[in-house]
Amino acid sequence: MKDLYEKDKLDEVTDPFYTKMVKDMTSGQRFQMEACVALAMLWEGR
């Protein structure tokens, strides 16, 4: 998952509703979501 996220390919493995939701987000909302995913990956790697 981390590799897909870093290559900006995460949308390819998520469901279509999620992909549409992400496309409807503002840039600030998308940044906040990506920051949460990055923090979760850091926490998992501890």
C-alpha positions, 0 to 999 in steps of 0.5 A: 500500500505504501508503494502504491501511495508513493507512486500516486496509484492508490486510486487504482485499488480503491473502490469507485465511490472513494475515487469519485469522493477524492476527485470532489475534494478541495485541495485542502481536504485532499492534503489533510487526507494524504497527511493522515495516510502518511501519519498512519504509515509512519505509525505502522512502521514503528 
